[in-house]
């Protein structure tokens, strides 16, 4: 009997040991998979940020060069146009190596700073030839410049009244671009970023010997690597693994990698971020040691547990259940506390009297209080911009036990409001009695601003399209009438009169088409926060200012939420000063805080705007067809609820007041 008892104990022990071993193995493999997934997630963020950084770089220059290419001085490449090119290079010398104006035959009309190349014909260069053939924007692949450095050409077509007149292009040193967007990418000890183009040529690599070579050849044309490269070249984000043989002849290394495309025009690069698998798993060494310790402890516990199981199974079972419950409770409390302290939403709980008894750290930050203690104990409805909405929430919670995605507004400590989504439910004690309400509140202020801006942009574009279409249709109808009347006339003087009217209508139609082109970027990209001072200075830097006008800017530390075309608004207002305020000697940007919000004041001391014209200058009919005009400025600002008015005094100067509503501006540093 004693032998059977021992064999039974041994059998139970072996079964339990096998079960624990499988469990430990399952836990380890799960942690290993999650660790790899976590590193891949980090690599995905790096790859996406690097790719988007490259795309944003060229997007910015696309807007700037397209605007510059419309300048008549650039089109003619006269003395003023060459000065504009030099000024543009001076303000962007940190990012570009040269700027070049090429005519429709590929001859350099002017280039800076390599002015000695002016007059050379570069039509045989692939990107120049492509610009001539397509007449569109061309982004070259990486190539070696005449000066001996790796570079990229970005060419913007130049048109004069619809006729292709060559291009305005910049050379971007590739090493500067990668130093800004790729070199900062590091994962663990040796995780790195490298790039290939759409043909599989390596553009950047930690191994300089592989640069400018086909990735397929550089990595030995292995089946696994070729499959990875083919997937990366499809132009979609993704992740995979590949194996590389070590140069020292050691064991081949497995790399976990992600890839993300950077699409610029018809050129596509792929950013790849890869980390050796052994480095990722090395982060689990502490966990492996802990697992070994836990396993040894489990073996010891199993021996004791098996012994007592045979002798007193009920007692052992009860004790183990108690321990398991205590451990689960501690783990649950730890996880709950960790989530509460690190969540990026406002978590709260109230008691039966609707007093706030718990709030997450993010909630304190969101509502602008100095500490959690400053909020606790207050009535929860006092935090709502409209306390009746809190009362409505309580009614819904009483009826249904919870409320989901309820949009409301909370008051910050400074009295401003923030738009949020609230999810709340009742809290019960062990006996089923209601002891309060808890919930999670998410800040959706920026999302609401973006949604409202999108609605406004869509409405404005529909209105502008309708007006433009009707104007062109009416002009075309009138033109057809004049043509018919001209054909019926035998008097040459009358025919010439009708001919002049037809020419005027054609000019008017062309003007409407030009204005419509100005609208095409309205609301194209979502609004964003703009540093007012920087945006204003950049806008006016594109203009040639008379020496008689002094510029003053007092808007440091202020950001406004507006359409990306805000710079165009500032440019147009500044251009009006140069064009219309001939007697002005001072041009100023400053701000004031009023009950209506933030007022940006742009004023000069010129002759001002006559009273009857103060409203008319913002109407569409008043705007000349040659530019964006004040009407377009008003429409751009109106996308995010910003208004503009002229409030100067005739004879003393123009004063444009741009009123930004509360929530549409913020301070990035303390104001005096």
C-alpha positions as CSV (number, residue, x, y, z in Angstrom):
1,X,0.0,0.0,0.0
2,X,2.8,2.4,0.8
3,X,4.4,1.7,-2.6
4,X,1.1,2.4,-4.4
5,X,0.8,5.6,-2.3
6,X,4.2,6.8,-3.4
7,X,3.5,5.9,-7.0
8,X,0.3,7.8,-6.9
9,X,2.1,10.8,-5.4
10,X,4.8,10.6,-8.1
11,X,2.2,10.3,-10.9
12,X,0.3,13.3,-9.7
13,X,3.5,15.3,-9.3
14,X,4.7,14.4,-12.9
15,X,1.3,15.3,-14.3
16,X,1.3,18.7,-12.5
17,X,4.9,19.3,-13.4
18,X,4.2,18.6,-17.1
19,X,1.2,21.0,-16.9
20,X,3.3,23.7,-15.3
21,X,6.0,23.3,-17.8
22,X,3.6,23.7,-20.7
23,X,2.1,26.7,-19.0
24,X,5.5,28.3,-18.5
25,X,6.4,27.6,-22.1
26,X,3.1,29.1,-23.3
27,X,3.6,32.2,-21.2
28,X,7.2,32.7,-22.4
29,X,6.2,32.3,-26.1
30,X,3.3,34.7,-25.6
31,X,5.6,37.3,-24.0
32,X,8.2,36.7,-26.7
33,X,5.6,37.3,-29.4
34,X,4.3,40.4,-27.7
35,X,7.8,41.8,-27.3
36,X,8.5,41.3,-31.0
37,X,5.2,42.9,-31.8
38,X,6.0,45.8,-29.4
39,X,9.3,46.4,-31.1
40,X,7.7,46.2,-34.5
41,X,5.1,48.7,-33.4
42,X,7.9,51.1,-32.4
43,X,9.7,50.5,-35.7
44,X,6.4,51.2,-37.5
45,X,6.2,54.5,-35.8
46,X,9.8,55.4,-36.7
47,X,9.3,54.3,-40.3
48,X,6.0,56.2,-40.7
49,X,7.5,59.4,-39.1
50,X,10.6,59.2,-41.3
51,X,8.5,58.6,-44.5
52,X,6.0,61.4,-43.6
53,X,8.8,63.7,-42.7
54,X,10.2,63.3,-46.2
55,X,6.8,63.7,-47.8
56,X,6.1,66.8,-45.7
57,X,9.5,68.3,-46.8
58,X,8.6,68.0,-50.5
59,X,5.0,69.1,-49.9
60,X,6.2,72.3,-48.3
61,X,8.5,73.1,-51.2
62,X,5.7,72.1,-53.7
63,X,3.5,74.9,-52.2
64,X,6.4,77.4,-52.1
65,X,7.8,76.7,-55.6
66,X,4.3,76.6,-57.2
67,X,3.6,80.1,-55.7
68,X,7.1,81.4,-56.8
69,X,6.6,80.0,-60.3
70,X,3.6,82.2,-60.8
71,X,5.7,85.4,-60.3
72,X,6.2,87.3,-63.6
73,X,9.8,88.1,-62.6
74,X,10.5,84.4,-62.3
75,X,8.8,83.7,-65.6
76,X,10.8,86.4,-67.4
77,X,14.0,85.7,-65.3
78,X,14.7,89.4,-65.2
79,X,16.9,91.2,-62.7
80,X,14.2,91.1,-60.0
81,X,13.5,87.5,-60.8
82,X,17.1,86.6,-60.2
83,X,17.1,88.5,-57.0
84,X,14.0,86.5,-55.9
85,X,15.9,83.3,-56.7
86,X,18.9,84.5,-54.6
87,X,16.7,85.5,-51.7
88,X,14.9,82.1,-51.9
89,X,18.2,80.3,-51.7
90,X,19.4,82.5,-48.8
91,X,16.3,81.7,-46.7
92,X,16.5,77.9,-47.5
93,X,20.2,77.4,-47.7
94,X,20.1,75.0,-44.8
95,X,17.9,72.6,-46.8
96,X,18.8,73.0,-50.5
97,X,22.1,73.3,-52.4
98,X,20.9,75.3,-55.4
99,X,17.9,76.7,-57.2
100,X,17.8,76.9,-61.0
101,X,15.5,78.4,-63.7
102,X,15.5,76.3,-66.9
103,X,13.8,77.3,-70.1
104,X,11.6,75.0,-72.3
105,X,14.6,73.8,-74.2
106,X,16.6,72.7,-71.2
107,X,18.9,75.7,-71.1
108,X,19.8,77.2,-67.7
109,X,18.5,80.8,-67.6
110,X,19.8,81.4,-64.1
111,X,21.1,79.3,-61.3
112,X,22.3,80.1,-57.8
113,X,24.8,79.8,-56.1
114,X,26.5,78.1,-59.1
115,X,26.0,81.1,-61.4
116,X,28.8,80.1,-63.8
117,X,26.5,77.3,-65.1
118,X,24.0,79.8,-66.5
119,X,23.6,79.3,-70.2
120,X,24.5,75.5,-70.1
121,X,22.0,73.1,-71.7
122,X,21.1,70.3,-69.4
123,X,18.2,68.8,-71.4
124,X,19.9,65.4,-71.5
125,X,19.6,65.0,-67.7
126,X,16.7,62.6,-67.2
127,X,14.7,64.7,-64.7
128,X,15.1,67.8,-67.0
129,X,13.9,65.8,-70.0
130,X,11.0,64.4,-68.1
131,X,9.9,68.0,-67.0
132,X,10.1,69.1,-70.7
133,X,8.1,66.2,-71.9
134,X,5.4,66.1,-69.3
135,X,5.2,69.8,-68.3
136,X,4.4,68.8,-64.8
137,X,6.0,68.5,-61.4
138,X,9.0,66.2,-61.4
139,X,10.8,64.7,-58.4
140,X,14.0,62.8,-59.5
141,X,15.5,59.8,-57.9
142,X,18.8,60.2,-56.1
143,X,21.7,61.0,-58.4
144,X,25.2,62.4,-58.1
145,X,25.4,66.1,-58.9
146,X,28.1,67.8,-60.9
147,X,29.5,69.0,-57.7
148,X,30.0,65.4,-56.5
149,X,27.3,65.0,-53.8
150,X,24.2,62.8,-53.9
151,X,21.1,64.9,-54.5
152,X,17.5,65.0,-55.5
153,X,16.0,67.4,-58.1
154,X,12.5,68.9,-57.4
155,X,11.2,70.7,-60.5
156,X,8.1,72.9,-60.7
157,X,6.8,73.8,-64.2
158,X,6.6,77.4,-65.1
159,X,3.8,78.5,-67.4
160,X,3.1,81.9,-68.9
161,X,-0.6,82.3,-69.9
162,X,-0.9,78.5,-70.3
163,X,2.3,78.1,-72.3
164,X,5.1,75.9,-70.9
165,X,8.2,78.1,-70.2
166,X,10.5,75.6,-68.6
167,X,10.8,74.9,-64.9
168,X,12.0,76.2,-61.5
169,X,13.9,73.5,-59.7
170,X,15.9,73.0,-56.5
171,X,18.6,70.5,-55.6
172,X,18.1,68.9,-52.2
173,X,21.2,67.3,-50.8
174,X,20.1,63.7,-50.0
175,X,22.5,63.4,-47.0
176,X,20.8,66.4,-45.3
177,X,17.4,64.9,-45.9
178,X,18.4,61.5,-44.5
179,X,20.3,63.1,-41.6
180,X,17.1,64.8,-40.6
181,X,14.6,62.0,-41.1
182,X,16.5,58.7,-41.0
183,X,19.7,59.0,-39.0
184,X,17.8,59.7,-35.7
185,X,16.0,56.3,-36.0
186,X,17.4,53.9,-33.5
187,X,15.8,50.8,-32.0
188,X,17.5,49.0,-29.1
189,X,21.3,48.7,-29.7
190,X,21.6,48.3,-33.5
191,X,18.1,48.6,-35.0
192,X,18.4,51.0,-37.9
193,X,16.6,52.5,-40.9
194,X,17.5,52.1,-44.6
195,X,15.7,53.0,-47.8
196,X,15.2,51.7,-51.3
197,X,13.6,53.3,-54.3
198,X,10.8,51.9,-56.4
199,X,13.3,50.0,-58.5
200,X,14.9,48.3,-55.5
201,X,18.1,50.3,-55.5
202,X,19.5,51.0,-52.0
203,X,19.4,54.7,-51.3
204,X,20.7,54.7,-47.7
205,X,22.2,51.9,-45.6
206,X,24.3,51.5,-42.5
207,X,26.7,49.7,-44.7
208,X,28.1,52.3,-47.2
209,X,29.2,49.6,-49.5
210,X,25.6,48.7,-50.3
211,X,24.5,52.2,-51.2
212,X,23.4,52.8,-54.8
213,X,23.4,49.0,-55.5
214,X,20.4,46.8,-56.3
215,X,19.1,45.4,-53.0
216,X,18.5,42.1,-54.6
217,X,22.2,41.8,-55.6
218,X,23.6,43.4,-52.5
219,X,21.9,40.8,-50.3
220,X,22.8,37.8,-52.4
221,X,19.4,37.3,-54.2
222,X,18.2,34.9,-51.5
223,X,14.6,33.8,-51.9
224,X,13.6,35.0,-48.5
225,X,15.2,38.5,-48.9
226,X,13.8,38.8,-52.5
227,X,10.3,38.1,-51.1
228,X,10.8,40.8,-48.4
229,X,12.0,43.4,-51.0
230,X,9.2,42.6,-53.4
231,X,6.7,43.2,-50.6
232,X,8.4,46.4,-49.5
233,X,8.3,47.7,-53.1
234,X,4.5,47.4,-53.4
235,X,3.9,50.9,-52.0
236,X,2.0,49.7,-48.9
237,X,3.0,49.7,-45.2
238,X,3.8,46.3,-43.8
239,X,6.1,44.1,-41.7
240,X,8.1,40.9,-42.3
241,X,11.3,39.1,-41.4
242,X,14.4,38.4,-43.4
243,X,17.7,36.5,-42.7
244,X,21.2,37.9,-43.5
245,X,24.4,36.0,-43.4
246,X,27.0,37.6,-41.1
247,X,30.1,39.0,-42.8
248,X,32.4,37.3,-40.2
249,X,31.0,33.9,-41.2
250,X,29.0,33.4,-38.0
251,X,25.5,32.2,-37.7
252,X,23.0,34.1,-40.0
253,X,20.9,36.7,-38.2
254,X,17.1,37.0,-38.4
255,X,15.8,40.6,-38.6
256,X,12.3,41.8,-37.8
257,X,11.5,44.7,-40.1
258,X,8.7,47.1,-41.0
259,X,8.5,49.2,-44.1
260,X,6.5,52.3,-45.0
261,X,6.3,54.1,-48.4
262,X,7.2,57.7,-49.0
263,X,5.4,58.8,-52.2
264,X,6.5,62.1,-53.7
265,X,4.7,62.7,-57.1
266,X,5.5,59.7,-59.3
267,X,8.6,58.9,-57.3
268,X,8.3,56.4,-54.4
269,X,10.8,55.4,-51.8
270,X,10.4,52.8,-49.1
271,X,11.7,53.4,-45.5
272,X,12.7,50.1,-43.8
273,X,13.4,49.9,-40.1
274,X,14.9,46.6,-39.0
275,X,16.3,45.1,-35.7
276,X,18.1,41.8,-35.2
277,X,15.8,39.2,-33.5
278,X,18.5,38.3,-31.0
279,X,18.6,41.9,-29.7
280,X,14.9,41.9,-29.2
281,X,15.0,38.6,-27.4
282,X,17.9,39.8,-25.3
283,X,15.5,42.2,-23.6
284,X,13.8,39.1,-22.1
285,X,16.9,37.8,-20.3
286,X,15.6,39.2,-17.0
287,X,12.3,37.7,-17.7
288,X,13.9,34.3,-18.5
289,X,15.7,34.4,-15.2
290,X,12.5,35.3,-13.4
291,X,10.8,32.4,-15.2
292,X,13.5,30.0,-14.0
293,X,13.1,31.2,-10.5
294,X,9.3,30.9,-10.7
295,X,9.7,27.5,-12.2
296,X,11.9,26.3,-9.3
297,X,9.5,27.8,-6.8
298,X,6.7,26.0,-8.6
299,X,8.5,22.7,-8.5
300,X,9.0,23.1,-4.7
301,X,5.4,24.1,-4.3
302,X,4.3,21.1,-6.4
303,X,6.2,18.7,-4.1
304,X,4.6,20.1,-1.0
305,X,1.3,20.4,-2.8
306,X,1.4,16.8,-3.9
307,X,2.3,15.6,-0.5
308,X,-0.6,17.4,1.1
309,X,-3.0,16.6,-1.7
310,X,-2.7,12.9,-0.9
311,X,-2.9,13.5,2.9
312,X,-5.3,16.4,3.0
313,X,-6.7,17.3,-0.4
314,X,-9.5,19.5,0.9
315,X,-7.2,21.7,3.1
316,X,-4.7,22.1,0.3
317,X,-7.4,23.0,-2.2
318,X,-8.9,25.7,0.1
319,X,-5.5,27.2,0.8
320,X,-4.5,27.3,-2.9
321,X,-7.8,29.0,-3.7
322,X,-7.3,31.6,-1.0
323,X,-3.8,32.3,-2.3
324,X,-5.0,32.5,-5.9
325,X,-7.7,34.9,-5.0
326,X,-5.3,37.1,-3.0
327,X,-2.8,37.2,-5.9
328,X,-5.6,38.0,-8.4
329,X,-6.8,40.8,-6.2
330,X,-3.3,42.3,-5.9
331,X,-2.7,42.0,-9.6
332,X,-6.1,43.5,-10.4
333,X,-5.4,46.5,-8.1
334,X,-1.9,47.0,-9.6
335,X,-3.2,47.0,-13.1
336,X,-6.1,49.2,-12.2
337,X,-3.8,51.7,-10.6
338,X,-1.4,51.6,-13.5
339,X,-4.1,52.2,-16.1
340,X,-5.6,55.0,-14.1
341,X,-2.3,56.8,-13.7
342,X,-1.3,56.5,-17.4
343,X,-4.5,56.7,-19.4
344,X,-4.8,59.6,-21.7
345,X,-8.5,60.2,-20.9
346,X,-10.3,61.7,-17.9
347,X,-11.5,59.0,-15.5
348,X,-13.7,60.1,-12.6
349,X,-15.9,58.8,-9.8
350,X,-18.6,60.5,-7.7
351,X,-20.3,59.5,-4.5
352,X,-24.1,59.4,-3.9
353,X,-24.2,63.2,-3.5
354,X,-22.5,63.7,-6.9
355,X,-19.3,65.0,-5.3
356,X,-16.1,64.2,-7.1
357,X,-14.1,61.6,-5.1
358,X,-11.7,60.3,-7.7
359,X,-10.1,61.8,-10.9
360,X,-7.2,60.6,-13.1
361,X,-4.0,62.7,-13.4
362,X,-4.8,63.4,-17.0
363,X,-8.2,64.9,-15.9
364,X,-6.3,67.4,-13.7
365,X,-4.2,68.4,-16.6
366,X,-7.1,68.6,-19.1
367,X,-9.1,70.9,-16.9
368,X,-6.1,73.0,-16.0
369,X,-6.1,72.6,-12.2
370,X,-2.9,72.8,-10.1
371,X,-3.5,69.6,-8.3
372,X,-6.0,66.7,-7.8
373,X,-6.9,68.0,-4.3
374,X,-8.1,71.2,-5.8
375,X,-10.8,69.3,-7.7
376,X,-11.9,66.6,-5.2
377,X,-15.0,67.3,-3.1
378,X,-16.6,69.6,-5.6
379,X,-20.0,69.0,-7.1
380,X,-19.5,67.3,-10.5
381,X,-22.1,69.5,-12.2
382,X,-20.0,72.6,-11.5
383,X,-17.4,71.3,-14.0
384,X,-19.9,71.4,-16.9
385,X,-20.3,74.4,-19.1
386,X,-24.1,73.6,-19.1
387,X,-25.0,72.0,-15.8
388,X,-28.3,70.9,-17.3
389,X,-26.4,68.5,-19.5
390,X,-25.1,66.8,-16.4
391,X,-28.6,66.5,-15.0
392,X,-29.7,64.9,-18.3
393,X,-26.8,62.4,-18.0
394,X,-28.0,61.5,-14.5
395,X,-31.5,60.9,-15.8
396,X,-30.3,58.6,-18.6
397,X,-28.0,56.7,-16.2
398,X,-30.9,56.2,-13.8
399,X,-33.0,54.9,-16.7
400,X,-30.5,52.7,-18.4
401,X,-27.6,52.2,-16.0
402,X,-25.1,53.9,-18.3
403,X,-24.7,56.5,-21.1
404,X,-22.4,56.2,-24.1
405,X,-20.6,58.8,-26.3
406,X,-22.5,61.8,-24.9
407,X,-21.1,65.0,-26.3
408,X,-20.8,67.9,-23.8
409,X,-18.5,70.6,-22.7
410,X,-16.5,70.9,-19.5
411,X,-15.1,74.1,-18.0
412,X,-11.4,74.5,-17.4
413,X,-10.1,76.2,-14.3
414,X,-9.5,79.4,-16.4
415,X,-13.2,79.4,-17.5
416,X,-12.6,78.2,-21.1
417,X,-14.6,75.2,-22.4
418,X,-13.4,71.9,-23.8
419,X,-15.6,69.6,-25.9
420,X,-15.6,66.0,-24.7
421,X,-17.3,62.6,-25.2
422,X,-18.6,61.2,-21.9
423,X,-19.2,57.5,-21.1
424,X,-20.5,56.8,-17.6
425,X,-22.3,54.1,-15.6
426,X,-23.4,53.5,-12.0
427,X,-21.2,51.9,-9.4
428,X,-22.5,49.3,-6.9
429,X,-21.3,47.9,-3.6
430,X,-21.1,44.2,-2.7
431,X,-24.8,44.3,-1.8
432,X,-26.0,45.8,-5.0
433,X,-26.6,49.3,-3.7
434,X,-25.7,52.3,-5.9
435,X,-22.8,54.1,-4.3
436,X,-22.0,56.6,-7.1
437,X,-21.1,57.1,-10.8
438,X,-17.9,56.6,-12.7
439,X,-16.9,57.1,-16.2
440,X,-14.3,58.0,-18.9
441,X,-14.3,61.4,-20.7
442,X,-12.3,62.0,-23.9
443,X,-11.2,65.3,-25.2
444,X,-12.4,65.8,-28.8
445,X,-11.7,69.5,-29.1
446,X,-9.3,69.3,-32.0
447,X,-11.5,66.7,-33.7
448,X,-14.5,69.1,-33.5
449,X,-12.4,71.9,-34.8
450,X,-11.4,69.8,-37.7
451,X,-14.9,68.5,-38.4
452,X,-16.3,72.1,-38.3
453,X,-13.5,73.3,-40.6
454,X,-14.2,70.5,-43.1
455,X,-17.9,71.3,-43.2
456,X,-17.1,75.0,-43.7
457,X,-14.6,74.3,-46.4
458,X,-17.0,72.0,-48.3
459,X,-19.8,74.6,-48.1
460,X,-17.4,77.4,-49.3
461,X,-16.0,75.3,-52.2
462,X,-19.6,74.3,-53.3
463,X,-20.6,78.0,-53.2
464,X,-17.5,79.2,-55.1
465,X,-17.9,76.4,-57.7
466,X,-21.5,77.3,-58.3
467,X,-20.8,81.0,-58.6
468,X,-17.8,80.5,-60.9
469,X,-19.7,78.1,-63.1
470,X,-22.7,80.5,-63.5
471,X,-20.4,83.4,-64.3
472,X,-18.6,81.4,-67.0
473,X,-21.9,80.1,-68.4
474,X,-23.4,83.6,-68.5
475,X,-20.3,85.0,-70.2
476,X,-20.2,82.1,-72.7
477,X,-23.9,82.7,-73.5
478,X,-23.3,86.4,-74.1
479,X,-20.3,85.6,-76.2
480,X,-22.3,83.3,-78.5
481,X,-24.8,86.1,-78.9
482,X,-22.1,88.6,-79.9
483,X,-20.7,86.0,-82.4
484,X,-24.1,85.6,-84.0
485,X,-24.6,89.4,-84.2
486,X,-21.1,89.9,-85.6
487,X,-21.8,87.4,-88.4
488,X,-25.0,89.4,-89.3
489,X,-23.2,92.7,-89.5
490,X,-21.8,94.1,-92.8
491,X,-20.5,97.3,-91.3
492,X,-16.8,96.8,-90.5
493,X,-16.9,99.3,-87.6
494,X,-19.8,97.4,-86.0
495,X,-18.0,94.1,-86.6
496,X,-14.9,95.5,-84.8
497,X,-17.1,96.7,-81.9
498,X,-18.5,93.2,-81.5
499,X,-15.1,91.7,-81.8
500,X,-13.8,93.9,-79.0
501,X,-16.7,92.9,-76.8
502,X,-16.0,89.2,-77.6
503,X,-12.4,89.6,-76.6
504,X,-13.4,91.3,-73.3
505,X,-15.7,88.3,-72.5
506,X,-12.9,85.8,-73.3
507,X,-10.7,87.8,-71.0
508,X,-13.4,87.7,-68.3
509,X,-13.8,83.9,-68.7
510,X,-10.1,83.5,-68.4
511,X,-10.1,85.7,-65.3
512,X,-12.8,83.5,-63.7
513,X,-10.8,80.3,-64.5
514,X,-7.7,81.9,-62.9
515,X,-9.7,82.8,-59.8
516,X,-11.2,79.2,-59.7
517,X,-7.6,77.9,-59.8
518,X,-6.9,79.9,-56.6
519,X,-9.7,78.0,-54.9
520,X,-8.5,74.5,-55.6
521,X,-6.3,74.3,-52.5
522,X,-9.1,75.7,-50.2
523,X,-9.7,73.1,-47.4
524,X,-7.5,70.6,-49.2
525,X,-5.6,69.7,-46.1
526,X,-7.0,69.7,-42.5
527,X,-6.4,72.8,-40.4
528,X,-3.5,72.9,-38.0
529,X,-1.9,75.1,-35.3
530,X,0.2,77.9,-36.8
531,X,2.8,79.9,-35.0
532,X,1.6,83.4,-35.9
533,X,4.9,85.2,-35.8
534,X,6.8,82.6,-37.9
535,X,3.9,82.2,-40.5
536,X,3.7,86.0,-40.9
537,X,7.4,86.5,-41.3
538,X,7.6,83.6,-43.8
539,X,4.7,85.1,-45.8
540,X,6.2,88.6,-46.1
541,X,9.7,87.3,-46.9
542,X,8.4,86.5,-50.4
543,X,7.8,90.2,-51.1
544,X,10.2,93.0,-52.1
545,X,9.7,95.7,-49.5
546,X,10.5,99.3,-50.2
547,X,13.2,100.7,-47.9
548,X,10.7,103.4,-46.8
549,X,8.5,100.8,-44.9
550,X,9.4,99.6,-41.5
551,X,8.0,96.2,-40.4
552,X,7.1,95.4,-36.8
553,X,5.9,92.0,-35.5
554,X,4.6,91.5,-31.9
555,X,3.0,88.0,-31.8
556,X,5.6,85.7,-30.3
557,X,4.3,82.7,-28.4
558,X,0.8,82.7,-30.1
559,X,-0.6,79.9,-32.2
560,X,-3.9,79.9,-34.1
561,X,-5.9,77.0,-35.5
562,X,-6.4,77.7,-39.2
563,X,-6.3,76.3,-42.7
564,X,-2.8,75.6,-44.1
565,X,-3.3,78.5,-46.5
566,X,-3.0,81.0,-43.6
567,X,0.4,82.1,-45.0
568,X,-1.4,83.1,-48.2
569,X,-3.7,85.4,-46.2
570,X,-0.8,87.2,-44.6
571,X,1.0,87.4,-47.9
572,X,-2.0,89.0,-49.6
573,X,-2.5,91.6,-46.8
574,X,1.2,92.5,-46.9
575,X,1.1,92.7,-50.7
576,X,-1.9,95.1,-50.5
577,X,0.3,97.5,-48.4
578,X,3.1,97.5,-51.0
579,X,0.6,97.9,-53.9
580,X,-2.0,100.4,-52.5
581,X,-0.4,102.2,-49.4
582,X,2.2,104.2,-51.4
583,X,2.6,106.7,-48.5
584,X,3.0,104.1,-45.7
585,X,6.1,104.1,-43.6
586,X,5.2,101.5,-40.9
587,X,3.6,98.0,-41.3
588,X,2.7,96.3,-38.0
589,X,1.3,93.0,-36.7
590,X,0.2,92.9,-33.1
591,X,-2.6,91.3,-31.0
592,X,-5.2,92.1,-28.4
593,X,-7.2,89.8,-26.1
594,X,-10.9,90.8,-26.1
595,X,-14.1,89.1,-24.8
596,X,-14.6,87.8,-28.4
597,X,-11.3,86.1,-28.4
598,X,-7.9,87.0,-29.9
599,X,-7.7,89.9,-32.3
600,X,-4.7,90.0,-34.7
601,X,-4.3,93.6,-35.9
602,X,-2.4,94.2,-39.2
603,X,-2.2,97.9,-39.9
604,X,-0.2,100.6,-41.7
605,X,-0.1,104.4,-41.7
606,X,-0.9,104.9,-45.4
607,X,-3.9,106.5,-46.9
608,X,-6.4,103.9,-45.6
609,X,-9.5,102.5,-47.1
610,X,-12.5,104.8,-48.0
611,X,-15.6,104.1,-45.9
612,X,-17.9,102.9,-48.7
613,X,-15.2,100.3,-49.7
614,X,-14.6,98.7,-46.3
615,X,-17.1,95.9,-46.9
616,X,-16.8,95.8,-50.7
617,X,-13.1,94.9,-50.7
618,X,-14.0,91.5,-49.2
619,X,-16.6,90.7,-51.9
620,X,-15.8,88.4,-54.8
621,X,-16.8,91.0,-57.5
622,X,-14.2,93.5,-56.0
623,X,-11.3,91.1,-56.3
624,X,-9.2,91.4,-59.5
625,X,-8.7,88.1,-61.3
626,X,-5.0,88.3,-61.1
627,X,-4.7,87.1,-57.5
628,X,-6.3,85.5,-54.5
629,X,-7.7,88.8,-53.1
630,X,-9.3,89.7,-49.8
631,X,-12.4,87.6,-50.7
632,X,-10.2,84.5,-50.7
633,X,-8.5,85.6,-47.5
634,X,-11.9,85.9,-45.8
635,X,-12.9,82.4,-47.1
636,X,-9.7,80.8,-45.9
637,X,-10.1,82.3,-42.4
638,X,-13.8,81.4,-42.3
639,X,-13.0,77.7,-42.5
640,X,-12.1,77.6,-38.8
641,X,-14.6,80.3,-37.7
642,X,-12.1,83.2,-38.0
643,X,-13.4,86.6,-39.2
644,X,-11.7,89.6,-40.8
645,X,-12.8,93.2,-41.1
646,X,-11.2,96.5,-42.1
647,X,-11.5,99.0,-39.3
648,X,-9.0,101.7,-40.1
649,X,-9.6,105.4,-40.6
650,X,-9.3,106.9,-44.1
651,X,-6.3,109.2,-44.3
652,X,-4.6,107.6,-41.3
653,X,-4.1,104.0,-42.6
654,X,-5.6,100.6,-43.1
655,X,-6.3,98.4,-40.1
656,X,-7.3,94.8,-40.7
657,X,-8.7,93.0,-37.6
658,X,-8.6,89.2,-37.7
659,X,-10.8,87.8,-34.8
660,X,-10.0,84.3,-33.6
661,X,-12.7,82.8,-31.4
662,X,-12.0,81.2,-28.0
663,X,-10.6,77.7,-28.5
664,X,-9.0,78.7,-31.8
665,X,-5.8,80.1,-30.3
666,X,-3.3,79.2,-27.6
667,X,-0.2,80.5,-26.0
668,X,3.0,78.5,-26.2
669,X,4.8,80.6,-23.6
670,X,3.8,82.8,-20.7
671,X,2.5,86.2,-21.9
672,X,3.5,89.5,-20.1
